[in-house]
Amino acid sequence: VFMDDCRLNGQEEYLSNMEKALSCYKTGLSYWKEAKIWYEKANAPTFRFLYIEDLQFWEDERERIFTGELNYEKIINREITRLEKNISELKAMDENY
């Protein structure tokens, strides 16, 4: 009985941590979508009147988003898929024991 309790507590802990991570990735995805909206706005000529000290870095980031070199959406979606698969497998293990 003790081993079963340890296994279940460990499993619940893993599941809880994976669900927290999943929530964080989904939040990150919404921030990435917002960043892409601002990238579009930054391309507009009317936006170029702003003086920003770190403009070069900002312009480099905007260009990397434009070319697709910087694409957190792909990375985040890959991690979301991986976590969802792992959560499903962990829940299925519980049903099989």
Disulfide bonds with the S-S distance in Angstrom:
none
